[in-house]
Amino acid sequence: MHQVEHPAVVKSAYVKGMWVHAAGKLKRKLLGFRKNYVAPLDLSRVGYDFNVVDAWLNNYGAFTGESITGKTVLELGPGSNLGTGLILLSRGAKKYLAIDVFDSVQYTQEVFYDHLFERLGCDALRAELAHQYEPDGRIHYMVDPQFRIERIDEPVDVIFSHSAFEHFDDVAEVIRQITAISAPGTTIISRVDLQTHELGVRDCDPLNIYRYSDTLWRWLGDKGAPNRTRTPEYQRILEDHGWEAEIEPVRTLTREYVDKMLPGLIRRYQNFGTEEMGILGFFMRATKK
């Protein structure tokens, strides 16, 4: 587990955070999702995708004692490319499904996949990308502005996500839909980020998003803003829907820092206590009963 040391926040963090979050919301509204969210070509993302998959498979193997060989996998919110899906298929998965609200994958440059296949050592899976929007291939990428997971009509063995759950407006509804398409034994492996996202305050005040009332946060945030759901809430929602779940913190703040910051958070988050509010990221592992 990685522990993060942070300096004491300045007095203006509350006000500064308001301006930073509001400015980010305005920028996204004016520029639109495509210009603001789709990053320029960054070949380091190839290595990033391999690291994400390695973490998923390490967690899956440790949790279930199984491999993904022959399994159908679903990724929630793959983002700007399908690199994780190609890597999962190369590691033995039978089929890769993915669903997202926006079609960011359409902007992926071919050179990205060139570098990914070079690292894989073959490009036998390249042909699958030509049919990525079609349901019959080994890759099926679905775009749905309503994020209707229930539309998936084939059995899924494993559900993966990385830094996606914290952006869902209604975590309970997402879990309900996942449950609807899951048979007993289906597994969820998800990395979730609980830290402030906006770059202007992320590093200097990682708990900034927990300083604002629900009403103010709804005004400051927009679709996809961190939902501020904490680990006990994830655990409860999963268990309420018939999942056996476990939470493993993987990135935390020092107790000294959290004790200092806790009085500046709204009461609901103060009540979670120092240990819980010190968690900046965690792995969520669950199996459908």
N, C-alpha and C positions, 0 to 999 in steps of 0.2 A: 504494500500500500504506500502510495506517495503522499507525503505530508508537505503542505505548502506554507511557507512563512510569508506573512504580509505585514506591512507597516501599519501603524495606527492611521485610521481614516481622518481626513481633514474635516473641520466643522461644516464646510460647505458641501459635503458629499450628498446630502439630501437634495439640496437645490441643484447642485451640478448634475446629479443623476436625472432629475426631472427634465432639465434642458437637453441632456444627451439622449434620453429615451424619446422625448418629443421630436427632437431633430431627426433621429433615425426613422421615426414613423413618417414624418413629413417627406423625407428624402425618398423613402420607398413608394409613397403615394404619388410623388411627382415624376419619378423616373420609371416606375413600374418594376415588376419582379424581374423581368429578363435582364435589364441593364444593371440593376442593383445587386442581384443575387448570383448571377452566373459569372464566375471568376474567369479572368484570362487564363490561357493555357498554362498549366503548372504541372510539369512532369513529375514533381515530387509527390503528386497525388497517387501515382502508380505505387510507390512505396507505402504510402498511407493506406491504400486499399489492401495491400498484402498484410499490413500490421493489423488492420481491422479484422480481416478474416482469420488470421492466426489467433487473435484474442477470442473471437467467437468459438472457434473449434476447440481451443484449449478449455474454455468454459463448458462447452457442450460435452466434450469427452469426460471431463472431471465430474460433471453433474449426472450424466446418464451412463457412462461406461461404454458408449457406442461411438461409431464414426458416422459420417453423413453419406457414406457410400450407398447408392441406390435410393436415397431419400429425395423427396420433393421439398424444396425450401422456399420460403416467402420472406422477402425483405420489405419492411415498411420504411418508406421515405429514402430511397437510394441516393437522391441528390443529383449531382451533375454528370454522373457516368454510371455505366454498368460493370465497372471493373470488378467489384466484389462478386457479382454473379458469375462472371467468367472464371474467376479464381475458384469459387465454390464448385463449379462444374468440373474444373480441372482436378479438383481434390476428390471427385467421385460422386457428387450430387447427381441425381437423375434429371431433375428439372429445376429451373430457377424462375420463380414468379416475383414480381415487384410491383408495388403500387405507390403512386405519389399524386400530390395535388396539382403540381405543375410539371410540364414536360421540359425539364432542364436538359435531359439526355440528348435531345435533338441538336444541341449546340456542341456536343463533344467532338473535338477534332480528331481526325483519323490518326494523327501522329501519336495521340495519347494511347490508342489501342496498339499501334505499332510497338511502342515501348513496352506495353504490358505483355504482348505476345512474345516479344524478345526475352523478357524475364521469365516467362513460362517455359520458354525453350521450344515452342511450337505454336502454330496458328490454326490448328485444326478446328477451333471453335469460332473462327472469324465469320464463317458463313452463317452462324446463328444470329449475328447482329443484323443481317439483312432482313430478318423476319421477326424482329424484336417486338413488334406490336401485334403479332399474330399468335393465337392461342395454341397452335399445334406444334410449335417448335420446342426446343429445350429452354429457350428464354421467352418469357411472356411479360412484357412491360406494359402496365396499365396506368392510364392517366385519368383521374376522376376528381374534379374540383370538390366533390362532396366526400371524398375519401371513403367510399362505400366498400369496405372490405367484404361485406356479405355477398357481393357480386361474384366472388371467387367460387366456382362450382366444381372444384376438383380437390381431392384429399391433399392436405398439407401435413408434413411430418415435423418440420422445424420452422419457427418464425424468428428471424433475426432483425435487429435494428441497431443503429449506432447514432446517438445524439438526435433521435427523432421523437421519442415519447414526451420529452419536455416541451415540444412545440404543439402537441395535440390540445385543442381547445377543451375537449371533454375526454379525459383519460378513461373514465368509466364506460363511456359509449364505445370507445375503441376496443377495450377489453371485452365488452359485451359482444361486439361483432366478431372479434377473434374467436371467442368461445363458440359462437354460432357455426363457424366453419371448422372447428377442431374436434377431433375424435379423442377418446381417452388415450393418453400417452403422447399426444402432441406437446412439443416443448417450445418454450420461449426463452431466447437468450438475447438480452438487450443491455447495451451500455447507455446510461442516462446521465446527462449533465445537469447539475443543479445550480451552477454558478451564473451570475450576471453575464449577459452576452455582449452588450454594447461595448465596443473597444474603449470608449472614453472613460469608462468606470470599471471595466471588468477586472483589471489588474490591481487598481488602487483600492477598490471597495467591492470585493467579490460577492458580498451579501446584499448589495444595494437594492436588488429587486424586492427584497423582503421588508423594506422600510416604508412602503406605501400601502395605504388602505386599498381594499378591493375596488372601491369605486374609482379612486385615482389611478390605480393600475390599469383598469379597463380603458381609461381615457389615454393614458400614456402608451399603452401597448397596442399592437395591431395583430392581425391574423398571423399566427406563428410565433408570437412573443412567448417567452417562457411562461408556462402555466403555474409555476410556483408550487406544484404538487411535491410533497416530501415523501421519504421512504416509507414511513408507517402507513401513509395513505395508499401508496402503490400496493403494499402488502395486503391491506384490508380489501381493496378493490379486487385483487386477484383471488383472494380466498373467498370473497362473497360470490364470485362467479365460478367456483369449483376448481380452483387451481391450488396445487401445493407449491408454495413460493419461498424463495430465500433471497436475501439481499446481502451483497458484499461490497462495502465501501472500498473504493480504489484510489480516491483522492480526497484528502482532508486538510482542514486548517488546524493550526495549533489550538489547544484548549485556551491558552492565555489570550490569544487573539479573539476567539469567539466570546469569551467572558467579557472582554472589553466592548465588543460590538453589540452584544445581545440587547442591552437596554435601548438601543436605537432602532430596533426592529418593531414592527407592530405586534400587539399582544399575542395574536395567534401563533406567530413564529417564536416569540419568546417562550411560549408554553411548551414548545417542543424540547427546549433545553439545549445545553452546550454541546453534548455529544452529537445529537442529530443535526443541529444547525452547523456543525463543523464539517459535515459531509458535502463535498463539492461534486462528486461523481461516484457512481456505483454500478455494479453489474446486477441485473435482475435475472434470476433463473427460475423457471416455473414449469410444471408438468400438469396437464389436464388430467383430473381424476377420472 
